[in-house]
Amino acid sequence: MGYFLVKKSTLEGTVKISGAKNSALPILAASLLTDEQVVLKNIPDLADVQTMFCILREAGKKVVFENNTVTISGQVKNGEISYELVRRMRASFNVLGPLASVLGSAKVALPGGCAIGVRPVDFHIKGLERLGFVIEIEHGEICAKFEKKEREVTYFLPFPSVGATEHIMTTAVLLNGITIIENAAMEPEIVDLQDFLNKMGGKVKGAGSNRIEIEGVSSLKGVEYTIIPDRIEAGTYAIALAATGGSGFVENIVPEHLETLWEILKQTGTTVKKFKDKIFIKAPEKKYSAKINVLPYPGFPTDLQPQIMVYLSTASGVSTITENVFKNRFLHVDELRRMGADIYLSDGTAIINGVKSLSGAKVEGTDLRASAALLIAGFMANGYTEIHNDFHILRGYERVVDKFRKLNGIIEHVER
């Protein structure tokens, strides 16, 4: 387990964004639905993606990955995925439904992943039961066995969970009749999954709205498909440019995927100029405070909440961030306080009193996005900052050292 060593830097230049991790993982899981060859392009080389490759191989697939393109072939032969793989990330749970729909039954351990508060799989399980699966939970494993699906099923999600929406979509594609998901998540990654499934021959419509309809088909074909850019990575680098007093372009993005972020940055004084597939960011001479409500898409993304908190930690005045998606997603606050930030918590809201500057310190990343926020804080802070638990960053940010160095960031990855 290593750490990142970061020194105060003014970030400037151009950074190119990788493919979306949060699209790649559910689409890789959906590749289990066909025996034909699937070629996926713009796949980021990340620890989480490599874990999903291992899961596909354990299920019987042949996986070849080179230059951000993965080729998947072969038949699914095994419906039991080992705990050692599933514990590494939460998205691995989304193979349960596809495996069970192909083989009739499957068994997957309860998932691991970032410790950012309660993220139950109850919505997934209830959705699978509505689709006609019998679910048994024993010894930390969930077994799904298909019995019979009703001709038309409507599942109302208690919360617009991205993972549950993707899981039900993917599982329902090969099941008979109509499946309707109400209160569905509306993220761009959901639309990307729909586009992939439909290119394979699926009949899915409504992604991007809160109502998705899936008409089951008998089989799916192999395809070649390109994953959308990673909007969370794009937002992270845009915030980093603005937070460190720099300027530059964030390229290979879909600007419309981050409208709420651009509005917040503009409100606080940052210059934001949108182009077809890139954004220009210029930090303000004086940064102003903001009030942010974190909400499901199209609201402000929970995956950018820690990063925007760092940005606001040196803004003039008092800022507030209310977290409405993962109520306990404030584990990074104590680490930011170690660096001189003035932040306190009250009933799901972070109150941020802007300070003049941050100071470097030894800190620990508690999850993926918190670790990204601490990297940004390191570039803002006087002196050096050590961000420990490096594996979090490696799960979600491709070539992070190279990309920050190209922006003139002083950063080193120390492996032990």
C-alpha positions in Angstrom: 0.0 0.0 0.0 1.6 3.3 -1.1 0.8 6.9 -1.1 0.8 10.0 -3.3 3.2 12.9 -2.5 1.8 16.2 -3.7 3.2 19.8 -3.6 1.5 23.1 -4.0 1.0 23.7 -7.8 -0.8 26.0 -10.1 -2.4 23.6 -12.6 -2.5 24.7 -16.2 -2.7 23.1 -19.7 -4.9 20.5 -21.3 -6.1 17.1 -19.9 -7.9 14.4 -21.9 -10.6 12.5 -20.1 -10.8 8.7 -20.2 -13.8 6.5 -20.7 -16.4 6.4 -18.0 -15.7 3.8 -15.2 -19.4 4.0 -14.2 -20.4 3.1 -17.7 -17.7 0.5 -18.3 -18.6 -1.7 -15.3 -22.4 -2.2 -16.0 -21.7 -2.6 -19.7 -19.0 -5.2 -19.0 -21.6 -7.0 -16.8 -24.1 -6.9 -19.6 -21.6 -8.6 -22.0 -22.5 -11.8 -20.1 -25.8 -11.8 -22.0 -24.4 -13.0 -25.3 -22.2 -15.8 -26.5 -21.1 -13.7 -29.5 -18.0 -11.5 -29.5 -18.3 -8.1 -27.8 -15.7 -5.4 -28.5 -15.7 -2.4 -26.2 -13.6 0.7 -26.8 -12.6 3.7 -24.6 -12.4 1.3 -21.6 -10.2 2.9 -18.8 -7.4 0.8 -17.4 -8.4 0.8 -13.7 -8.3 -1.5 -10.8 -12.1 -1.8 -10.8 -12.2 -2.6 -14.5 -9.5 -5.3 -14.0 -11.6 -6.8 -11.3 -14.6 -7.0 -13.6 -12.4 -8.7 -16.2 -11.5 -11.3 -13.6 -15.2 -11.8 -12.8 -16.0 -12.3 -16.5 -13.2 -14.8 -16.8 -14.4 -16.7 -13.8 -17.8 -16.9 -15.4 -16.2 -18.6 -18.4 -15.5 -15.7 -20.8 -12.3 -15.0 -22.6 -11.1 -11.4 -22.1 -8.3 -9.7 -24.0 -7.5 -6.1 -23.1 -5.1 -3.8 -25.0 -4.9 0.0 -25.7 -8.2 0.7 -23.9 -10.1 -1.8 -26.0 -11.4 -5.1 -24.6 -12.6 -8.1 -26.6 -14.9 -10.5 -24.8 -15.8 -13.9 -26.3 -17.0 -17.4 -25.2 -19.9 -18.9 -23.3 -20.9 -18.3 -19.7 -20.3 -21.6 -17.9 -20.1 -20.7 -14.2 -22.7 -18.8 -12.2 -20.8 -18.7 -8.9 -18.5 -15.7 -8.4 -15.9 -15.9 -5.6 -16.0 -13.6 -2.6 -12.4 -12.6 -3.2 -13.5 -10.8 -6.4 -16.8 -9.5 -5.3 -15.5 -7.9 -2.1 -13.3 -5.5 -4.1 -16.1 -3.3 -5.5 -19.8 -2.8 -5.3 -20.5 -2.9 -9.1 -19.5 -6.6 -9.1 -22.9 -7.4 -7.6 -24.6 -6.4 -10.9 -23.5 -9.7 -12.5 -25.9 -11.7 -10.4 -29.0 -11.0 -12.5 -27.4 -11.5 -15.9 -25.7 -14.7 -14.8 -29.0 -16.0 -13.4 -31.0 -15.0 -16.5 -28.5 -16.9 -18.8 -27.9 -20.0 -16.6 -31.2 -20.2 -14.6 -29.4 -19.6 -11.3 -26.4 -17.8 -9.9 -24.6 -17.1 -6.6 -22.7 -14.0 -5.7 -21.3 -12.8 -2.4 -22.5 -9.6 -0.9 -20.4 -6.8 -2.4 -17.6 -4.5 -1.1 -16.5 -1.1 -2.3 -16.2 2.4 -0.9 -17.2 2.9 2.7 -19.4 6.0 2.2 -22.4 5.1 4.3 -25.2 2.6 4.0 -25.7 1.4 0.4 -28.1 -1.6 0.7 -28.7 -4.0 -2.1 -32.3 -4.4 -1.0 -33.5 -2.5 -4.1 -31.6 -4.9 -6.3 -33.0 -8.0 -4.5 -36.6 -6.7 -4.6 -36.3 -5.9 -8.2 -35.0 -9.4 -9.1 -37.9 -10.9 -7.1 -40.4 -8.9 -9.1 -38.7 -10.3 -12.3 -39.5 -13.9 -11.1 -36.3 -14.9 -9.3 -36.3 -16.7 -5.9 -33.7 -15.1 -3.7 -31.9 -16.8 -0.9 -29.3 -15.2 1.4 -27.0 -17.5 3.4 -23.4 -17.3 4.7 -22.9 -13.8 3.1 -23.9 -15.0 -0.4 -27.0 -14.3 -2.5 -28.4 -17.0 -4.7 -30.9 -16.1 -7.4 -32.9 -18.8 -9.1 -35.3 -18.0 -12.0 -38.8 -19.5 -11.7 -41.4 -17.5 -13.7 -41.9 -13.9 -14.7 -45.3 -12.2 -15.1 -46.2 -11.0 -18.6 -45.9 -7.4 -17.4 -44.0 -6.2 -14.4 -43.7 -2.7 -12.9 -41.0 -2.1 -10.3 -41.1 1.2 -8.4 -37.7 2.0 -7.0 -37.9 3.6 -3.5 -34.9 5.7 -4.5 -33.5 6.3 -8.0 -30.5 4.0 -7.4 -28.1 3.9 -10.3 -26.9 0.4 -9.6 -30.4 -1.1 -9.1 -31.7 0.6 -12.3 -28.8 -0.9 -14.3 -29.2 -4.3 -12.7 -32.9 -4.6 -13.4 -32.4 -3.2 -17.0 -29.7 -5.7 -17.8 -31.5 -8.7 -16.2 -34.9 -8.0 -17.8 -33.5 -7.8 -21.4 -33.6 -11.6 -21.9 -36.8 -12.2 -19.9 -40.2 -12.6 -21.5 -42.8 -9.8 -21.5 -42.6 -6.1 -20.5 -40.6 -4.7 -17.5 -41.2 -1.1 -16.4 -38.9 0.6 -13.9 -40.5 3.6 -12.3 -38.4 6.3 -10.4 -35.4 5.1 -12.4 -32.0 6.8 -12.1 -31.5 9.2 -15.0 -27.7 9.4 -15.2 -25.9 9.5 -18.6 -24.4 6.1 -17.8 -27.9 4.7 -17.8 -28.4 6.0 -21.3 -25.1 4.5 -22.3 -26.1 1.1 -21.0 -29.5 1.4 -22.9 -27.6 2.3 -26.1 -25.3 -0.8 -25.7 -28.2 -3.2 -25.0 -30.2 -1.9 -27.9 -27.2 -2.2 -30.3 -27.0 -5.9 -29.2 -30.6 -6.3 -30.2 -32.4 -5.4 -27.0 -35.6 -3.4 -26.8 -35.1 -0.8 -24.1 -36.5 2.8 -24.1 -36.8 5.7 -21.7 -33.3 5.8 -20.3 -32.6 9.4 -19.2 -36.1 9.7 -17.8 -37.5 8.3 -14.6 -39.5 5.6 -16.5 -37.7 2.9 -18.4 -39.4 0.1 -20.4 -37.8 -3.1 -21.4 -39.4 -5.6 -23.8 -37.7 -9.0 -23.5 -36.0 -10.6 -26.5 -34.9 -14.2 -27.0 -31.2 -13.5 -27.6 -28.6 -10.8 -28.0 -25.8 -10.5 -30.6 -22.2 -9.4 -30.4 -21.4 -5.8 -31.1 -18.6 -3.2 -31.2 -19.3 -0.2 -28.9 -17.6 2.9 -27.6 -18.0 4.0 -23.9 -18.9 7.6 -23.1 -16.3 9.9 -21.4 -16.1 9.9 -17.7 -18.0 13.0 -16.4 -16.8 12.5 -12.8 -13.1 12.5 -13.9 -13.9 15.5 -16.1 -15.4 17.3 -13.1 -12.5 16.4 -10.9 -9.9 17.9 -13.2 -12.1 21.0 -13.9 -12.4 21.6 -10.2 -8.6 21.1 -9.7 -7.8 23.7 -12.3 -10.1 26.2 -10.7 -9.1 25.4 -7.1 -5.4 25.9 -7.7 -5.7 29.2 -9.4 -4.9 27.8 -12.8 -6.6 27.5 -16.2 -6.9 25.1 -19.0 -9.0 22.8 -21.2 -10.7 19.5 -20.2 -11.1 17.5 -23.4 -13.0 14.5 -24.6 -16.1 15.2 -22.6 -19.8 15.8 -23.0 -20.3 19.2 -21.4 -24.0 18.7 -21.0 -23.4 15.9 -18.5 -22.1 18.4 -15.9 -24.4 21.4 -16.2 -24.9 21.7 -12.4 -21.1 21.8 -11.8 -20.5 24.5 -14.5 -23.2 26.7 -12.9 -21.7 26.4 -9.4 -18.2 27.2 -10.7 -19.6 30.3 -12.5 -21.5 31.4 -9.5 -18.3 31.3 -7.4 -16.3 33.4 -10.0 -14.7 30.8 -12.2 -14.7 31.4 -15.9 -16.3 28.4 -17.8 -16.5 28.3 -21.6 -18.2 25.3 -23.2 -17.3 23.8 -26.6 -18.6 20.7 -28.4 -16.4 18.2 -26.7 -14.3 20.2 -24.2 -14.5 22.9 -21.5 -12.2 25.8 -20.7 -11.7 26.7 -17.1 -10.0 29.8 -15.6 -9.8 30.3 -11.9 -11.2 33.5 -10.4 -9.1 36.2 -8.8 -11.6 36.0 -5.9 -13.6 32.9 -5.1 -17.1 33.3 -3.7 -19.1 31.0 -1.5 -22.0 28.8 -2.6 -24.9 26.7 -1.4 -25.1 23.2 -2.9 -27.7 20.5 -2.7 -26.3 17.1 -3.7 -29.1 15.2 -5.5 -29.5 12.4 -8.0 -28.9 13.4 -11.7 -29.5 16.0 -13.0 -28.7 17.5 -9.6 -25.2 18.1 -8.3 -23.3 14.7 -8.3 -22.5 13.1 -5.0 -19.3 11.8 -6.7 -18.1 15.4 -7.0 -19.2 16.5 -3.5 -15.8 16.0 -1.8 -13.9 17.7 -4.6 -16.2 20.8 -4.6 -15.9 21.0 -0.8 -12.1 21.3 -1.2 -12.6 24.1 -3.8 -15.0 26.0 -1.5 -12.7 25.6 1.6 -10.7 28.7 0.5 -13.7 30.7 -0.9 -14.7 34.0 0.6 -17.6 33.6 3.1 -19.6 30.6 4.3 -20.6 27.8 2.0 -22.9 24.9 2.6 -23.2 21.4 1.1 -26.2 19.3 1.9 -25.7 15.6 0.9 -29.0 14.0 -0.1 -27.7 10.8 -1.7 -25.2 9.3 0.7 -25.9 11.0 4.1 -22.6 9.8 5.6 -20.4 10.8 2.7 -18.3 13.2 4.8 -15.4 11.0 5.9 -13.0 13.4 4.2 -13.9 16.3 6.4 -11.6 15.3 9.3 -8.7 14.9 6.8 -9.4 18.4 5.4 -9.4 19.8 8.9 -5.9 18.4 9.3 -4.9 20.6 6.4 -6.4 23.7 8.0 -9.9 23.7 6.5 -12.7 25.1 8.7 -15.6 22.7 8.2 -18.2 21.4 10.6 -21.2 19.1 10.1 -24.8 19.5 11.1 -27.5 17.0 10.2 -26.3 16.0 6.8 -24.9 19.4 5.9 -21.3 20.6 5.8 -20.8 24.2 6.8 -17.6 25.5 5.2 -16.0 28.7 6.5 -13.5 29.8 3.9 -9.9 30.1 5.0 -7.0 31.9 3.4 -5.0 28.8 2.6 -4.5 25.1 3.4 -1.3 23.5 4.7 0.2 20.2 3.6 -0.1 17.3 6.0 -0.2 13.5 6.1 -3.8 12.4 5.3 -5.7 9.2 4.5 -8.0 8.6 1.6 -11.2 7.0 2.9 -12.8 6.3 -0.4 -12.4 7.0 -4.1 -13.8 10.5 -4.4 -12.5 11.6 -1.0 -9.0 10.6 -2.1 -9.4 12.6 -5.3 -10.5 15.6 -3.2 -7.3 15.2 -1.1 -5.2 15.3 -4.2 -6.7 18.6 -5.1 -6.2 19.9 -1.6 -2.6 18.8 -1.9 -2.1 21.0 -5.0 -3.8 23.9 -3.1 -1.9 23.6 0.1 1.4 25.1 1.2 4.2 22.6 1.4 3.9 18.8 0.8 0.9 16.6 1.3 1.0 12.8 1.6 -2.3 11.0 0.6 -2.2 7.5 1.9 -4.4 4.5 0.9 -3.4 5.0 -2.8 -5.6 2.1 -3.9 -8.7 4.2 -3.8 -7.4 6.6 -6.5 -6.1 3.7 -8.6 -9.7 2.3 -8.6 -11.1 5.3 -10.5 -8.6 7.6 -12.1 -6.6 6.3 -15.1 -2.9 7.5 -15.4 -3.6 10.1 -12.7 0.1 11.0 -12.1 0.8 11.5 -15.8 -2.3 13.6 -16.3 -1.6 15.9 -13.4 2.1 16.2 -14.4 1.0 17.4 -17.8 -1.0 20.1 -16.0 2.3 21.1 -14.3 1.3 19.4 -11.0 4.1 18.3 -8.7 3.0 14.7 -7.8 4.7 11.4 -7.1 3.3 8.0 -6.5 5.3 6.2 -3.9 4.8 2.4 -3.9 5.8 0.3 -1.0 
